[in-house]
Each structure stands twice: as C-alpha cells, then as structure tokens.
Amino acid sequence: MYVEDNKLQANHNQSSQREQRQPLRCANCDIDILWPPTVAQGKTFCCTGCAAGGPCNCDYSQYHSVNISGVIHYLE
C-alpha cells in the first residue's frame, strides 16, 4: 500500500516538474516567453506591444539562432 502511494506521489512530482519547465507562450505572437510576462485581461503576453494587439516589440537577444548547413532541394 505504501509503495503504491509513493509511486503516485513520484508520478505527480514528475508531471509537476514537466509543467514548470514549459515556458509560457505569448497569446498574440505565440513565442516562448523567457522573461517575466505582461498579463492583460487574463492573458499572458511577451511584451506591452503584443498586449496592445501588436506589433511585438520584444528584444530577441535571449534566443539563440540555429545554423543549419546543407543543401536545400526544391521540388519541381
């Protein structure tokens, strides 16, 4: 009985940790919010620009660019 309770508690803790790791997403432009969000009318936004309906005025310097090397093949 105690083993089952411990397993349930462990599963609950793991799911709580997964939920905490997921970043918030902007309700307007849908980017991951890596800083304290702006909340307006019960919705979460990345910046005051998005909270006002756009355009987004975020500083994207916290995002890392991804360099992909290779050849792009276009279908004809």
HTML snippet that shows the backbone in 3Dmol.js (N, CA, C, O; Angstrom):
<script src="https://3Dmol.org/build/3Dmol-min.js"></script>
<div id="view" style="width:600px;height:400px;position:relative"></div>
<script>
const pdb = `
ATOM      1  N   MET A   1       0.807  -1.184   0.000  1.00  0.00           N
ATOM      2  CA  MET A   1       0.000   0.000   0.000  1.00  0.00           C
ATOM      3  C   MET A   1       0.860   1.262   0.000  1.00  0.00           C
ATOM      4  O   MET A   1       0.592   2.196  -0.756  1.00  0.00           O
ATOM      5  N   TYR A   2       1.883   1.294   0.838  1.00  0.00           N
ATOM      6  CA  TYR A   2       2.752   2.461   0.888  1.00  0.00           C
ATOM      7  C   TYR A   2       3.549   2.619  -0.400  1.00  0.00           C
ATOM      8  O   TYR A   2       3.826   3.739  -0.830  1.00  0.00           O
ATOM      9  N   VAL A   3       3.920   1.494  -1.018  1.00  0.00           N
ATOM     10  CA  VAL A   3       4.680   1.549  -2.259  1.00  0.00           C
ATOM     11  C   VAL A   3       3.841   2.213  -3.347  1.00  0.00           C
ATOM     12  O   VAL A   3       4.356   3.034  -4.106  1.00  0.00           O
ATOM     13  N   GLU A   4       2.552   1.870  -3.433  1.00  0.00           N
ATOM     14  CA  GLU A   4       1.671   2.472  -4.426  1.00  0.00           C
ATOM     15  C   GLU A   4       1.531   3.971  -4.189  1.00  0.00           C
ATOM     16  O   GLU A   4       1.551   4.757  -5.136  1.00  0.00           O
ATOM     17  N   ASP A   5       1.389   4.367  -2.925  1.00  0.00           N
ATOM     18  CA  ASP A   5       1.283   5.790  -2.600  1.00  0.00           C
ATOM     19  C   ASP A   5       2.547   6.530  -3.017  1.00  0.00           C
ATOM     20  O   ASP A   5       2.474   7.639  -3.548  1.00  0.00           O
ATOM     21  N   ASN A   6       3.716   5.914  -2.774  1.00  0.00           N
ATOM     22  CA  ASN A   6       4.981   6.544  -3.141  1.00  0.00           C
ATOM     23  C   ASN A   6       5.100   6.675  -4.657  1.00  0.00           C
ATOM     24  O   ASN A   6       5.602   7.685  -5.151  1.00  0.00           O
ATOM     25  N   LYS A   7       4.639   5.661  -5.406  1.00  0.00           N
ATOM     26  CA  LYS A   7       4.692   5.733  -6.865  1.00  0.00           C
ATOM     27  C   LYS A   7       3.781   6.837  -7.380  1.00  0.00           C
ATOM     28  O   LYS A   7       4.156   7.580  -8.288  1.00  0.00           O
ATOM     29  N   LEU A   8       2.593   6.949  -6.810  1.00  0.00           N
ATOM     30  CA  LEU A   8       1.673   8.003  -7.225  1.00  0.00           C
ATOM     31  C   LEU A   8       2.261   9.382  -6.944  1.00  0.00           C
ATOM     32  O   LEU A   8       2.153  10.295  -7.763  1.00  0.00           O
ATOM     33  N   GLN A   9       2.880   9.519  -5.781  1.00  0.00           N
ATOM     34  CA  GLN A   9       3.482  10.795  -5.424  1.00  0.00           C
ATOM     35  C   GLN A   9       4.651  11.108  -6.360  1.00  0.00           C
ATOM     36  O   GLN A   9       4.812  12.255  -6.778  1.00  0.00           O
ATOM     37  N   ALA A  10       5.463  10.109  -6.694  1.00  0.00           N
ATOM     38  CA  ALA A  10       6.594  10.311  -7.596  1.00  0.00           C
ATOM     39  C   ALA A  10       6.099  10.722  -8.978  1.00  0.00           C
ATOM     40  O   ALA A  10       6.678  11.616  -9.596  1.00  0.00           O
ATOM     41  N   ASN A  11       5.036  10.083  -9.475  1.00  0.00           N
ATOM     42  CA  ASN A  11       4.479  10.445 -10.783  1.00  0.00           C
ATOM     43  C   ASN A  11       3.932  11.865 -10.766  1.00  0.00           C
ATOM     44  O   ASN A  11       4.097  12.607 -11.735  1.00  0.00           O
ATOM     45  N   HIS A  12       3.284  12.248  -9.675  1.00  0.00           N
ATOM     46  CA  HIS A  12       2.748  13.606  -9.554  1.00  0.00           C
ATOM     47  C   HIS A  12       3.885  14.626  -9.549  1.00  0.00           C
ATOM     48  O   HIS A  12       3.780  15.674 -10.186  1.00  0.00           O
ATOM     49  N   ASN A  13       4.967  14.326  -8.835  1.00  0.00           N
ATOM     50  CA  ASN A  13       6.109  15.233  -8.769  1.00  0.00           C
ATOM     51  C   ASN A  13       6.760  15.395 -10.142  1.00  0.00           C
ATOM     52  O   ASN A  13       7.149  16.501 -10.518  1.00  0.00           O
ATOM     53  N   GLN A  14       6.881  14.288 -10.899  1.00  0.00           N
ATOM     54  CA  GLN A  14       7.484  14.355 -12.224  1.00  0.00           C
ATOM     55  C   GLN A  14       6.626  15.191 -13.170  1.00  0.00           C
ATOM     56  O   GLN A  14       7.158  15.997 -13.933  1.00  0.00           O
ATOM     57  N   SER A  15       5.312  15.010 -13.129  1.00  0.00           N
ATOM     58  CA  SER A  15       4.449  15.787 -14.015  1.00  0.00           C
ATOM     59  C   SER A  15       4.463  17.257 -13.614  1.00  0.00           C
ATOM     60  O   SER A  15       4.375  18.125 -14.482  1.00  0.00           O
ATOM     61  N   SER A  16       4.568  17.556 -12.337  1.00  0.00           N
ATOM     62  CA  SER A  16       4.656  18.951 -11.888  1.00  0.00           C
ATOM     63  C   SER A  16       5.945  19.592 -12.381  1.00  0.00           C
ATOM     64  O   SER A  16       5.942  20.762 -12.766  1.00  0.00           O
ATOM     65  N   GLN A  17       7.044  18.847 -12.376  1.00  0.00           N
ATOM     66  CA  GLN A  17       8.319  19.372 -12.852  1.00  0.00           C
ATOM     67  C   GLN A  17       8.256  19.642 -14.347  1.00  0.00           C
ATOM     68  O   GLN A  17       8.795  20.648 -14.809  1.00  0.00           O
ATOM     69  N   ARG A  18       7.601  18.753 -15.130  1.00  0.00           N
ATOM     70  CA  ARG A  18       7.463  18.965 -16.562  1.00  0.00           C
ATOM     71  C   ARG A  18       6.660  20.232 -16.841  1.00  0.00           C
ATOM     72  O   ARG A  18       7.005  20.998 -17.741  1.00  0.00           O
ATOM     73  N   GLU A  19       5.602  20.455 -16.084  1.00  0.00           N
ATOM     74  CA  GLU A  19       4.778  21.639 -16.271  1.00  0.00           C
ATOM     75  C   GLU A  19       5.578  22.905 -15.960  1.00  0.00           C
ATOM     76  O   GLU A  19       5.397  23.930 -16.617  1.00  0.00           O
ATOM     77  N   GLN A  20       6.452  22.838 -14.972  1.00  0.00           N
ATOM     78  CA  GLN A  20       7.238  24.008 -14.598  1.00  0.00           C
ATOM     79  C   GLN A  20       8.294  24.328 -15.645  1.00  0.00           C
ATOM     80  O   GLN A  20       8.665  25.492 -15.798  1.00  0.00           O
ATOM     81  N   ARG A  21       8.786  23.339 -16.365  1.00  0.00           N
ATOM     82  CA  ARG A  21       9.825  23.546 -17.363  1.00  0.00           C
ATOM     83  C   ARG A  21       9.285  24.196 -18.635  1.00  0.00           C
ATOM     84  O   ARG A  21      10.035  24.868 -19.342  1.00  0.00           O
ATOM     85  N   GLN A  22       8.020  24.015 -18.935  1.00  0.00           N
ATOM     86  CA  GLN A  22       7.471  24.558 -20.160  1.00  0.00           C
ATOM     87  C   GLN A  22       7.342  26.074 -20.037  1.00  0.00           C
ATOM     88  O   GLN A  22       6.687  26.577 -19.124  1.00  0.00           O
ATOM     89  N   PRO A  23       7.972  26.797 -20.963  1.00  0.00           N
ATOM     90  CA  PRO A  23       7.867  28.254 -20.890  1.00  0.00           C
ATOM     91  C   PRO A  23       6.460  28.718 -21.259  1.00  0.00           C
ATOM     92  O   PRO A  23       5.721  28.018 -21.951  1.00  0.00           O
ATOM     93  N   LEU A  24       6.111  29.895 -20.790  1.00  0.00           N
ATOM     94  CA  LEU A  24       4.837  30.484 -21.174  1.00  0.00           C
ATOM     95  C   LEU A  24       4.906  30.887 -22.638  1.00  0.00           C
ATOM     96  O   LEU A  24       5.990  31.136 -23.166  1.00  0.00           O
ATOM     97  N   ARG A  25       3.760  30.951 -23.291  1.00  0.00           N
ATOM     98  CA  ARG A  25       3.698  31.369 -24.691  1.00  0.00           C
ATOM     99  C   ARG A  25       2.836  32.621 -24.798  1.00  0.00           C
ATOM    100  O   ARG A  25       1.835  32.761 -24.095  1.00  0.00           O
ATOM    101  N   CYS A  26       3.227  33.510 -25.665  1.00  0.00           N
ATOM    102  CA  CYS A  26       2.507  34.759 -25.874  1.00  0.00           C
ATOM    103  C   CYS A  26       1.165  34.476 -26.547  1.00  0.00           C
ATOM    104  O   CYS A  26       1.097  33.712 -27.509  1.00  0.00           O
ATOM    105  N   ALA A  27       0.110  35.088 -26.045  1.00  0.00           N
ATOM    106  CA  ALA A  27      -1.227  34.903 -26.602  1.00  0.00           C
ATOM    107  C   ALA A  27      -1.373  35.594 -27.953  1.00  0.00           C
ATOM    108  O   ALA A  27      -2.325  35.316 -28.682  1.00  0.00           O
ATOM    109  N   ASN A  28      -0.449  36.490 -28.302  1.00  0.00           N
ATOM    110  CA  ASN A  28      -0.548  37.210 -29.575  1.00  0.00           C
ATOM    111  C   ASN A  28       0.387  36.624 -30.633  1.00  0.00           C
ATOM    112  O   ASN A  28      -0.074  36.209 -31.696  1.00  0.00           O
ATOM    113  N   CYS A  29       1.686  36.586 -30.357  1.00  0.00           N
ATOM    114  CA  CYS A  29       2.645  36.143 -31.380  1.00  0.00           C
ATOM    115  C   CYS A  29       3.127  34.710 -31.175  1.00  0.00           C
ATOM    116  O   CYS A  29       3.862  34.189 -32.014  1.00  0.00           O
ATOM    117  N   ASP A  30       2.731  34.063 -30.081  1.00  0.00           N
ATOM    118  CA  ASP A  30       2.969  32.640 -29.825  1.00  0.00           C
ATOM    119  C   ASP A  30       4.441  32.261 -29.610  1.00  0.00           C
ATOM    120  O   ASP A  30       4.802  31.098 -29.786  1.00  0.00           O
ATOM    121  N   ILE A  31       5.303  33.230 -29.228  1.00  0.00           N
ATOM    122  CA  ILE A  31       6.685  32.865 -28.925  1.00  0.00           C
ATOM    123  C   ILE A  31       6.778  32.391 -27.481  1.00  0.00           C
ATOM    124  O   ILE A  31       5.917  32.708 -26.660  1.00  0.00           O
ATOM    125  N   ASP A  32       7.826  31.627 -27.175  1.00  0.00           N
ATOM    126  CA  ASP A  32       8.095  31.240 -25.796  1.00  0.00           C
ATOM    127  C   ASP A  32       8.567  32.478 -25.043  1.00  0.00           C
ATOM    128  O   ASP A  32       9.427  33.218 -25.523  1.00  0.00           O
ATOM    129  N   ILE A  33       8.000  32.696 -23.865  1.00  0.00           N
ATOM    130  CA  ILE A  33       8.367  33.864 -23.061  1.00  0.00           C
ATOM    131  C   ILE A  33       9.443  33.444 -22.076  1.00  0.00           C
ATOM    132  O   ILE A  33       9.193  32.631 -21.186  1.00  0.00           O
ATOM    133  N   LEU A  34      10.645  33.998 -22.232  1.00  0.00           N
ATOM    134  CA  LEU A  34      11.798  33.635 -21.403  1.00  0.00           C
ATOM    135  C   LEU A  34      12.055  34.648 -20.302  1.00  0.00           C
ATOM    136  O   LEU A  34      13.081  34.565 -19.626  1.00  0.00           O
ATOM    137  N   TRP A  35      11.161  35.596 -20.104  1.00  0.00           N
ATOM    138  CA  TRP A  35      11.297  36.670 -19.122  1.00  0.00           C
ATOM    139  C   TRP A  35       9.953  36.854 -18.433  1.00  0.00           C
ATOM    140  O   TRP A  35       8.982  36.203 -18.821  1.00  0.00           O
ATOM    141  N   PRO A  36       9.863  37.701 -17.444  1.00  0.00           N
ATOM    142  CA  PRO A  36       8.558  37.914 -16.792  1.00  0.00           C
ATOM    143  C   PRO A  36       7.526  38.419 -17.803  1.00  0.00           C
ATOM    144  O   PRO A  36       7.786  39.394 -18.509  1.00  0.00           O
ATOM    145  N   PRO A  37       6.375  37.781 -17.882  1.00  0.00           N
ATOM    146  CA  PRO A  37       5.384  38.137 -18.895  1.00  0.00           C
ATOM    147  C   PRO A  37       4.588  39.389 -18.544  1.00  0.00           C
ATOM    148  O   PRO A  37       4.591  39.849 -17.402  1.00  0.00           O
ATOM    149  N   THR A  38       3.917  39.920 -19.539  1.00  0.00           N
ATOM    150  CA  THR A  38       2.951  41.000 -19.357  1.00  0.00           C
ATOM    151  C   THR A  38       1.570  40.347 -19.362  1.00  0.00           C
ATOM    152  O   THR A  38       1.227  39.631 -20.303  1.00  0.00           O
ATOM    153  N   VAL A  39       0.790  40.586 -18.335  1.00  0.00           N
ATOM    154  CA  VAL A  39      -0.544  39.988 -18.244  1.00  0.00           C
ATOM    155  C   VAL A  39      -1.580  41.086 -18.418  1.00  0.00           C
ATOM    156  O   VAL A  39      -1.556  42.099 -17.719  1.00  0.00           O
ATOM    157  N   ALA A  40      -2.487  40.870 -19.355  1.00  0.00           N
ATOM    158  CA  ALA A  40      -3.558  41.837 -19.603  1.00  0.00           C
ATOM    159  C   ALA A  40      -4.840  41.082 -19.908  1.00  0.00           C
ATOM    160  O   ALA A  40      -4.849  40.177 -20.742  1.00  0.00           O
ATOM    161  N   GLN A  41      -5.901  41.442 -19.248  1.00  0.00           N
ATOM    162  CA  GLN A  41      -7.218  40.835 -19.427  1.00  0.00           C
ATOM    163  C   GLN A  41      -7.170  39.321 -19.263  1.00  0.00           C
ATOM    164  O   GLN A  41      -7.865  38.587 -19.966  1.00  0.00           O
ATOM    165  N   GLY A  42      -6.337  38.859 -18.320  1.00  0.00           N
ATOM    166  CA  GLY A  42      -6.244  37.438 -18.009  1.00  0.00           C
ATOM    167  C   GLY A  42      -5.432  36.630 -18.997  1.00  0.00           C
ATOM    168  O   GLY A  42      -5.380  35.406 -18.883  1.00  0.00           O
ATOM    169  N   LYS A  43      -4.793  37.275 -19.969  1.00  0.00           N
ATOM    170  CA  LYS A  43      -3.965  36.577 -20.953  1.00  0.00           C
ATOM    171  C   LYS A  43      -2.509  36.957 -20.754  1.00  0.00           C
ATOM    172  O   LYS A  43      -2.196  38.040 -20.260  1.00  0.00           O
ATOM    173  N   THR A  44      -1.623  36.049 -21.148  1.00  0.00           N
ATOM    174  CA  THR A  44      -0.194  36.243 -20.980  1.00  0.00           C
ATOM    175  C   THR A  44       0.430  36.679 -22.302  1.00  0.00           C
ATOM    176  O   THR A  44       0.216  36.044 -23.334  1.00  0.00           O
ATOM    177  N   PHE A  45       1.197  37.761 -22.269  1.00  0.00           N
ATOM    178  CA  PHE A  45       1.849  38.290 -23.463  1.00  0.00           C
ATOM    179  C   PHE A  45       3.338  38.453 -23.208  1.00  0.00           C
ATOM    180  O   PHE A  45       3.777  38.534 -22.061  1.00  0.00           O
ATOM    181  N   CYS A  46       4.109  38.501 -24.285  1.00  0.00           N
ATOM    182  CA  CYS A  46       5.560  38.636 -24.161  1.00  0.00           C
ATOM    183  C   CYS A  46       5.979  40.088 -23.919  1.00  0.00           C
ATOM    184  O   CYS A  46       7.040  40.337 -23.345  1.00  0.00           O
ATOM    185  N   CYS A  47       5.155  41.044 -24.352  1.00  0.00           N
ATOM    186  CA  CYS A  47       5.523  42.449 -24.224  1.00  0.00           C
ATOM    187  C   CYS A  47       4.267  43.321 -24.241  1.00  0.00           C
ATOM    188  O   CYS A  47       3.162  42.833 -24.479  1.00  0.00           O
ATOM    189  N   THR A  48       4.453  44.601 -23.987  1.00  0.00           N
ATOM    190  CA  THR A  48       3.315  45.521 -23.997  1.00  0.00           C
ATOM    191  C   THR A  48       2.767  45.718 -25.400  1.00  0.00           C
ATOM    192  O   THR A  48       1.580  45.997 -25.571  1.00  0.00           O
ATOM    193  N   GLY A  49       3.625  45.573 -26.408  1.00  0.00           N
ATOM    194  CA  GLY A  49       3.160  45.682 -27.793  1.00  0.00           C
ATOM    195  C   GLY A  49       2.146  44.604 -28.125  1.00  0.00           C
ATOM    196  O   GLY A  49       1.094  44.890 -28.697  1.00  0.00           O
ATOM    197  N   CYS A  50       2.455  43.370 -27.770  1.00  0.00           N
ATOM    198  CA  CYS A  50       1.525  42.267 -28.023  1.00  0.00           C
ATOM    199  C   CYS A  50       0.268  42.403 -27.167  1.00  0.00           C
ATOM    200  O   CYS A  50      -0.828  42.065 -27.613  1.00  0.00           O
ATOM    201  N   ALA A  51       0.424  42.895 -25.947  1.00  0.00           N
ATOM    202  CA  ALA A  51      -0.731  43.085 -25.067  1.00  0.00           C
ATOM    203  C   ALA A  51      -1.690  44.114 -25.651  1.00  0.00           C
ATOM    204  O   ALA A  51      -2.894  44.049 -25.405  1.00  0.00           O
ATOM    205  N   ALA A  52      -1.162  45.069 -26.427  1.00  0.00           N
ATOM    206  CA  ALA A  52      -1.987  46.094 -27.050  1.00  0.00           C
ATOM    207  C   ALA A  52      -2.520  45.660 -28.413  1.00  0.00           C
ATOM    208  O   ALA A  52      -3.236  46.417 -29.069  1.00  0.00           O
ATOM    209  N   GLY A  53      -2.177  44.451 -28.840  1.00  0.00           N
ATOM    210  CA  GLY A  53      -2.663  43.948 -30.122  1.00  0.00           C
ATOM    211  C   GLY A  53      -1.611  43.899 -31.214  1.00  0.00           C
ATOM    212  O   GLY A  53      -1.902  43.502 -32.342  1.00  0.00           O
ATOM    213  N   GLY A  54      -0.397  44.298 -30.889  1.00  0.00           N
ATOM    214  CA  GLY A  54       0.710  44.214 -31.822  1.00  0.00           C
ATOM    215  C   GLY A  54       1.094  45.593 -32.323  1.00  0.00           C
ATOM    216  O   GLY A  54       0.310  46.526 -32.148  1.00  0.00           O
ATOM    217  N   PRO A  55       2.230  45.770 -32.922  1.00  0.00           N
ATOM    218  CA  PRO A  55       3.223  44.740 -33.189  1.00  0.00           C
ATOM    219  C   PRO A  55       4.082  44.411 -31.966  1.00  0.00           C
ATOM    220  O   PRO A  55       4.160  45.181 -31.008  1.00  0.00           O
ATOM    221  N   CYS A  56       4.711  43.259 -32.030  1.00  0.00           N
ATOM    222  CA  CYS A  56       5.599  42.798 -30.968  1.00  0.00           C
ATOM    223  C   CYS A  56       6.823  43.718 -30.919  1.00  0.00           C
ATOM    224  O   CYS A  56       7.380  44.071 -31.959  1.00  0.00           O
ATOM    225  N   ASN A  57       7.238  44.102 -29.709  1.00  0.00           N
ATOM    226  CA  ASN A  57       8.432  44.948 -29.570  1.00  0.00           C
ATOM    227  C   ASN A  57       9.458  44.301 -28.642  1.00  0.00           C
ATOM    228  O   ASN A  57      10.147  44.989 -27.889  1.00  0.00           O
ATOM    229  N   CYS A  58       9.551  42.981 -28.704  1.00  0.00           N
ATOM    230  CA  CYS A  58      10.477  42.241 -27.843  1.00  0.00           C
ATOM    231  C   CYS A  58      11.918  42.366 -28.306  1.00  0.00           C
ATOM    232  O   CYS A  58      12.195  42.625 -29.477  1.00  0.00           O
ATOM    233  N   ASP A  59      12.822  42.176 -27.366  1.00  0.00           N
ATOM    234  CA  ASP A  59      14.243  42.068 -27.641  1.00  0.00           C
ATOM    235  C   ASP A  59      14.534  40.575 -27.762  1.00  0.00           C
ATOM    236  O   ASP A  59      14.468  39.853 -26.767  1.00  0.00           O
ATOM    237  N   TYR A  60      14.849  40.113 -28.940  1.00  0.00           N
ATOM    238  CA  TYR A  60      15.027  38.678 -29.178  1.00  0.00           C
ATOM    239  C   TYR A  60      16.447  38.209 -28.882  1.00  0.00           C
ATOM    240  O   TYR A  60      16.820  37.112 -29.296  1.00  0.00           O
ATOM    241  N   SER A  61      17.247  39.002 -28.180  1.00  0.00           N
ATOM    242  CA  SER A  61      18.640  38.631 -27.923  1.00  0.00           C
ATOM    243  C   SER A  61      18.774  37.414 -27.007  1.00  0.00           C
ATOM    244  O   SER A  61      19.837  36.795 -26.962  1.00  0.00           O
ATOM    245  N   GLN A  62      17.724  37.066 -26.283  1.00  0.00           N
ATOM    246  CA  GLN A  62      17.807  35.899 -25.403  1.00  0.00           C
ATOM    247  C   GLN A  62      17.622  34.585 -26.164  1.00  0.00           C
ATOM    248  O   GLN A  62      17.880  33.509 -25.624  1.00  0.00           O
ATOM    249  N   TYR A  63      17.184  34.675 -27.394  1.00  0.00           N
ATOM    250  CA  TYR A  63      17.012  33.475 -28.207  1.00  0.00           C
ATOM    251  C   TYR A  63      18.290  33.185 -28.959  1.00  0.00           C
ATOM    252  O   TYR A  63      18.976  34.098 -29.418  1.00  0.00           O
ATOM    253  N   HIS A  64      18.603  31.919 -29.080  1.00  0.00           N
ATOM    254  CA  HIS A  64      19.809  31.505 -29.781  1.00  0.00           C
ATOM    255  C   HIS A  64      19.454  31.133 -31.215  1.00  0.00           C
ATOM    256  O   HIS A  64      18.485  30.415 -31.459  1.00  0.00           O
ATOM    257  N   SER A  65      20.240  31.622 -32.148  1.00  0.00           N
ATOM    258  CA  SER A  65      19.997  31.260 -33.535  1.00  0.00           C
ATOM    259  C   SER A  65      20.561  29.868 -33.788  1.00  0.00           C
ATOM    260  O   SER A  65      21.471  29.414 -33.094  1.00  0.00           O
ATOM    261  N   VAL A  66      20.018  29.218 -34.768  1.00  0.00           N
ATOM    262  CA  VAL A  66      20.457  27.872 -35.119  1.00  0.00           C
ATOM    263  C   VAL A  66      20.999  27.916 -36.534  1.00  0.00           C
ATOM    264  O   VAL A  66      20.303  28.314 -37.469  1.00  0.00           O
ATOM    265  N   ASN A  67      22.238  27.505 -36.680  1.00  0.00           N
ATOM    266  CA  ASN A  67      22.844  27.431 -38.006  1.00  0.00           C
ATOM    267  C   ASN A  67      22.722  25.996 -38.511  1.00  0.00           C
ATOM    268  O   ASN A  67      23.149  25.048 -37.852  1.00  0.00           O
ATOM    269  N   ILE A  68      22.143  25.865 -39.671  1.00  0.00           N
ATOM    270  CA  ILE A  68      21.977  24.547 -40.274  1.00  0.00           C
ATOM    271  C   ILE A  68      22.721  24.550 -41.598  1.00  0.00           C
ATOM    272  O   ILE A  68      22.479  25.402 -42.453  1.00  0.00           O
ATOM    273  N   SER A  69      23.613  23.608 -41.761  1.00  0.00           N
ATOM    274  CA  SER A  69      24.335  23.535 -43.034  1.00  0.00           C
ATOM    275  C   SER A  69      23.769  22.374 -43.826  1.00  0.00           C
ATOM    276  O   SER A  69      23.336  21.361 -43.275  1.00  0.00           O
ATOM    277  N   GLY A  70      23.786  22.554 -45.132  1.00  0.00           N
ATOM    278  CA  GLY A  70      23.272  21.505 -46.008  1.00  0.00           C
ATOM    279  C   GLY A  70      22.777  22.110 -47.295  1.00  0.00           C
ATOM    280  O   GLY A  70      22.929  23.306 -47.542  1.00  0.00           O
ATOM    281  N   VAL A  71      22.187  21.272 -48.105  1.00  0.00           N
ATOM    282  CA  VAL A  71      21.697  21.689 -49.403  1.00  0.00           C
ATOM    283  C   VAL A  71      20.187  21.630 -49.381  1.00  0.00           C
ATOM    284  O   VAL A  71      19.595  20.656 -48.916  1.00  0.00           O
ATOM    285  N   ILE A  72      19.570  22.681 -49.887  1.00  0.00           N
ATOM    286  CA  ILE A  72      18.103  22.694 -49.989  1.00  0.00           C
ATOM    287  C   ILE A  72      17.734  22.219 -51.385  1.00  0.00           C
ATOM    288  O   ILE A  72      18.208  22.767 -52.379  1.00  0.00           O
ATOM    289  N   HIS A  73      16.896  21.207 -51.456  1.00  0.00           N
ATOM    290  CA  HIS A  73      16.434  20.681 -52.736  1.00  0.00           C
ATOM    291  C   HIS A  73      15.004  21.129 -52.958  1.00  0.00           C
ATOM    292  O   HIS A  73      14.130  20.861 -52.133  1.00  0.00           O
ATOM    293  N   TYR A  74      14.761  21.808 -54.063  1.00  0.00           N
ATOM    294  CA  TYR A  74      13.414  22.276 -54.382  1.00  0.00           C
ATOM    295  C   TYR A  74      12.740  21.263 -55.306  1.00  0.00           C
ATOM    296  O   TYR A  74      13.339  20.770 -56.262  1.00  0.00           O
ATOM    297  N   LEU A  75      11.490  20.970 -54.999  1.00  0.00           N
ATOM    298  CA  LEU A  75      10.716  20.072 -55.853  1.00  0.00           C
ATOM    299  C   LEU A  75      10.150  20.869 -57.018  1.00  0.00           C
ATOM    300  O   LEU A  75       9.683  21.995 -56.851  1.00  0.00           O
ATOM    301  N   GLU A  76      10.200  20.270 -58.195  1.00  0.00           N
ATOM    302  CA  GLU A  76       9.664  20.977 -59.370  1.00  0.00           C
ATOM    303  C   GLU A  76       8.287  20.470 -59.693  1.00  0.00           C
ATOM    304  O   GLU A  76       7.665  20.937 -60.647  1.00  0.00           O
TER     305      GLU A  76
END
`;
const viewer = $3Dmol.createViewer("view");
viewer.addModel(pdb, "pdb");
viewer.setStyle({}, {cartoon: {color: "spectrum"}});
viewer.zoomTo();
viewer.render();
</script>
